[in-house]
Amino acid sequence: MDVPAVAATTSGSLLTVLLVIGVALAHFLPDIRSETTRISRHSILSIAGGISLVYAFLHLFPELDAHRGSLAGVELGIATLTEHHIYILVFVGVALFYGLERIATVVDTPAVASKVGISKPVFWVHIGGFVVYNAFIGYVLVQGQTGTENTVLFAFAMAFHLFGNDEALEQHYQTLYRQRGRWILATAVVVGAVIGAVYTMDDALFTILLGLLTGGVVFNAIKDELPRTRESRFWAFVSGALVYAAILVTF
């Protein structure tokens, strides 16, 4: 390998490491934001929602569509997924994360929360779902299968998205999440990246996880932004979406 090729490979590897670290650290952005900027939490969440959704529709859905052939004849439960049923995976992702959110919300109610110890099992189940979610993001960062040739764009969108997830999880679990949850999820991104550096998963498995990730991105972005109409910032949401859409179609 000649010197320019080695330099390019080294530069690319260093950039990937920095992106992985940056995405992992997104779970600590709420604390950094509160100390370094006057931009309101609601505005940042609205911007994050716009960026996450526009990335899902402009790049994650097309990437999933490009992998539809890998699922021909693959059995998932009782259904055989073919190229004609690829978006079932997105729906499953939405349903899965809706179920996790619903369980967490029910446990937050006073009648249920008064039952000693019930919150911790739910916390671990909820965090477990996001561990897979985050690890796959780290894997994709290393493998570069992001729906765009520019991995930086994927990393930027996912960092904002994980910031929104972190805010929501902290509201549910508070101290337990701050002390344990965010560290686990940040570590999951790094672990996923390490897996991606030493192992390339089967294309069918990648497609299944990509579909679940896409559904999760859509659900979590909408959950954190659209229902809270009094708290959300419409123009921040639209501005985030339009600016990032312009960047995505340019690059």
C-alpha positions as CSV (number, residue, x, y, z in Angstrom):
1,M,0.0,0.0,0.0
2,D,1.5,3.4,-1.0
3,V,1.9,6.3,1.5
4,P,-1.1,8.3,0.3
5,A,-3.4,5.3,0.7
6,V,-2.0,4.6,4.2
7,A,-2.5,8.2,5.2
8,A,-6.1,8.2,3.9
9,T,-6.9,5.0,5.8
10,T,-5.3,6.4,9.0
11,S,-7.2,9.7,8.6
12,G,-10.5,7.8,8.0
13,S,-10.0,5.6,11.0
14,L,-9.2,8.5,13.3
15,L,-12.3,10.3,12.0
16,T,-14.5,7.3,12.7
17,V,-13.1,7.0,16.3
18,L,-13.9,10.7,16.9
19,L,-17.4,10.2,15.5
20,V,-18.1,7.2,17.7
21,I,-16.9,9.1,20.8
22,G,-18.9,12.2,19.8
23,V,-22.1,10.1,19.4
24,A,-21.5,8.3,22.7
25,L,-21.0,11.6,24.5
26,A,-24.4,12.8,23.2
27,H,-25.9,11.2,26.3
28,F,-24.2,13.8,28.4
29,L,-25.2,16.8,26.3
30,P,-28.2,17.8,28.6
31,D,-25.7,18.6,31.4
32,I,-23.3,20.4,29.0
33,R,-26.2,22.4,27.5
34,S,-27.5,23.6,30.9
35,E,-24.1,25.1,31.7
36,T,-22.9,26.5,28.4
37,T,-25.9,27.8,26.5
38,R,-29.0,29.8,26.9
39,I,-30.9,28.0,24.2
40,S,-34.0,26.4,25.7
41,R,-34.3,22.7,26.2
42,H,-37.5,22.7,24.2
43,S,-35.9,24.4,21.2
44,I,-33.0,22.0,21.1
45,L,-35.4,19.0,21.3
46,S,-37.5,20.5,18.5
47,I,-34.4,20.9,16.3
48,A,-33.3,17.4,17.2
49,G,-36.7,16.0,16.2
50,G,-36.5,17.8,12.9
51,I,-33.0,16.5,12.1
52,S,-33.8,12.9,13.2
53,L,-37.0,12.7,11.1
54,V,-35.6,14.2,8.0
55,Y,-32.6,11.9,8.1
56,A,-34.8,8.9,8.5
57,F,-37.0,9.8,5.5
58,L,-34.2,11.0,3.2
59,H,-31.6,8.3,4.0
60,L,-32.6,5.5,6.3
61,F,-35.7,4.6,4.4
62,P,-33.8,4.6,1.0
63,E,-31.0,2.5,2.6
64,L,-33.5,0.0,3.9
65,D,-35.2,-0.1,0.5
66,A,-31.8,-0.8,-1.1
67,H,-31.4,-3.9,1.1
68,R,-34.9,-5.3,0.5
69,G,-33.5,-8.2,-1.7
70,S,-31.6,-9.6,1.3
71,L,-34.8,-10.6,3.1
72,A,-36.3,-12.7,0.3
73,G,-37.2,-16.0,1.9
74,V,-36.1,-15.0,5.4
75,E,-38.5,-16.2,8.1
76,L,-39.1,-13.9,11.1
77,G,-41.7,-15.5,13.4
78,I,-44.6,-16.8,11.3
79,A,-44.1,-14.3,8.4
80,T,-41.7,-14.6,5.5
81,L,-40.2,-11.3,4.7
82,T,-39.7,-10.6,1.0
83,E,-38.7,-7.5,-0.8
84,H,-42.4,-6.6,-0.9
85,H,-42.7,-6.5,2.9
86,I,-39.6,-4.6,3.9
87,Y,-41.4,-1.9,5.8
88,I,-42.9,-4.4,8.2
89,L,-39.6,-4.0,10.0
90,V,-40.1,-0.3,10.5
91,F,-43.6,-0.9,11.9
92,V,-42.1,-3.6,14.3
93,G,-39.5,-1.0,15.4
94,V,-42.2,1.6,16.0
95,A,-44.3,-1.0,18.0
96,L,-41.4,-2.2,20.0
97,F,-40.3,1.2,21.2
98,Y,-43.9,2.3,21.7
99,G,-44.3,-0.8,24.0
100,L,-41.2,0.1,26.0
101,E,-42.4,3.7,26.3
102,R,-45.8,2.6,27.4
103,I,-44.5,0.3,30.1
104,A,-42.2,3.1,31.4
105,T,-45.1,5.5,31.5
106,V,-47.4,3.2,33.4
107,V,-44.8,2.5,36.0
108,D,-44.4,6.2,36.4
109,T,-48.0,6.5,37.7
110,P,-48.3,6.9,41.5
111,A,-50.3,3.7,42.0
112,V,-47.8,1.6,40.3
113,A,-44.6,3.4,41.5
114,S,-45.7,2.8,45.1
115,K,-45.0,-0.9,44.6
116,V,-41.5,-1.4,45.9
117,G,-38.9,-2.5,43.4
118,I,-41.1,-2.5,40.3
119,S,-39.3,0.4,38.6
120,K,-35.9,-1.3,38.4
121,P,-36.9,-4.3,36.3
122,V,-38.7,-2.0,33.9
123,F,-35.7,0.3,33.8
124,W,-33.4,-2.6,32.8
125,V,-35.8,-3.8,30.1
126,H,-36.1,-0.3,28.7
127,I,-32.4,0.3,28.8
128,G,-31.8,-3.1,27.3
129,G,-33.8,-2.1,24.2
130,F,-31.8,1.0,23.8
131,V,-28.5,-0.9,24.3
132,V,-29.2,-2.8,21.1
133,Y,-30.3,0.4,19.4
134,N,-27.1,2.3,20.4
135,A,-24.8,-0.6,19.7
136,F,-26.2,-0.8,16.1
137,I,-25.6,2.9,15.7
138,G,-22.0,2.4,16.7
139,Y,-21.7,-0.6,14.3
140,V,-23.1,1.4,11.4
141,L,-20.7,4.3,12.1
142,V,-17.7,1.9,11.6
143,Q,-19.2,-0.1,8.7
144,G,-20.3,3.1,6.9
145,Q,-23.7,1.7,5.8
146,T,-25.5,4.9,6.6
147,G,-27.5,5.6,3.5
148,T,-25.0,8.3,2.5
149,E,-21.4,8.3,1.7
150,N,-20.8,11.0,4.3
151,T,-20.7,9.2,7.7
152,V,-20.4,12.6,9.4
153,L,-24.0,13.3,8.5
154,F,-25.2,10.1,10.0
155,A,-23.2,10.7,13.2
156,F,-24.5,14.3,13.5
157,A,-28.2,13.2,13.1
158,M,-27.8,10.3,15.6
159,A,-26.0,12.5,18.2
160,F,-29.0,14.9,18.2
161,H,-31.4,11.9,18.2
162,L,-29.6,10.3,21.2
163,F,-29.7,13.7,23.0
164,G,-33.5,13.6,22.7
165,N,-33.7,10.0,23.9
166,D,-31.5,10.9,26.9
167,E,-33.8,13.6,27.9
168,A,-36.9,11.3,27.7
169,L,-35.2,8.5,29.7
170,E,-34.0,10.8,32.4
171,Q,-37.5,12.1,32.9
172,H,-38.7,8.5,33.4
173,Y,-35.9,7.2,35.7
174,Q,-34.1,10.4,37.0
175,T,-31.3,9.5,39.4
176,L,-31.2,5.8,38.3
177,Y,-30.7,6.9,34.7
178,R,-28.2,9.6,35.4
179,Q,-26.0,7.3,37.6
180,R,-26.2,4.2,35.4
181,G,-28.4,4.4,32.3
182,R,-26.5,7.1,30.4
183,W,-23.2,5.4,31.0
184,I,-24.5,2.1,29.8
185,L,-25.9,3.6,26.6
186,A,-22.8,5.6,25.9
187,T,-20.7,2.4,26.3
188,A,-23.1,0.5,24.0
189,V,-22.2,2.9,21.2
190,V,-18.5,2.1,21.7
191,V,-19.1,-1.6,22.0
192,G,-21.1,-1.6,18.8
193,A,-18.3,0.2,17.0
194,V,-15.7,-2.3,18.2
195,I,-18.0,-5.1,16.9
196,G,-18.2,-3.3,13.6
197,A,-14.4,-3.1,13.4
198,V,-13.8,-6.8,13.8
199,Y,-17.0,-8.4,12.5
200,T,-19.4,-7.8,9.6
201,M,-22.9,-9.2,10.2
202,D,-25.0,-11.1,7.6
203,D,-26.8,-8.7,5.2
204,A,-30.2,-10.1,6.3
205,L,-29.5,-9.4,10.0
206,F,-28.2,-6.0,9.1
207,T,-31.4,-5.2,7.2
208,I,-33.6,-6.4,10.1
209,L,-31.7,-4.2,12.6
210,L,-31.7,-1.3,10.2
211,G,-35.5,-1.6,9.9
212,L,-35.9,-1.6,13.7
213,L,-33.6,1.3,14.0
214,T,-35.5,3.3,11.5
215,G,-38.8,2.6,13.3
216,G,-37.2,3.6,16.5
217,V,-35.9,6.8,15.1
218,V,-39.3,7.7,13.7
219,F,-41.2,6.8,16.9
220,N,-38.8,8.4,19.4
221,A,-38.4,11.6,17.4
222,I,-42.2,12.0,17.1
223,K,-42.8,11.0,20.7
224,D,-40.3,13.6,22.0
225,E,-41.5,16.4,19.8
226,L,-44.9,16.4,18.2
227,P,-47.2,15.5,21.2
228,R,-46.0,18.3,23.3
229,T,-47.4,21.1,21.3
230,R,-47.4,23.7,24.1
231,E,-43.7,22.9,24.9
232,S,-42.4,22.3,21.4
233,R,-41.0,25.0,19.1
234,F,-42.5,24.6,15.7
235,W,-40.1,27.0,13.9
236,A,-37.1,25.3,15.6
237,F,-38.4,21.9,14.4
238,V,-39.0,23.2,10.8
239,S,-35.7,25.0,10.7
240,G,-33.8,22.0,11.9
241,A,-35.5,19.8,9.3
242,L,-35.1,22.2,6.4
243,V,-31.5,23.1,7.1
244,Y,-30.5,19.4,7.5
245,A,-32.5,18.4,4.5
246,A,-30.6,20.9,2.4
247,I,-27.3,19.6,3.7
248,L,-28.3,16.0,3.0
249,V,-29.5,16.6,-0.6
250,T,-26.3,18.6,-1.2
251,F,-23.9,16.0,0.0
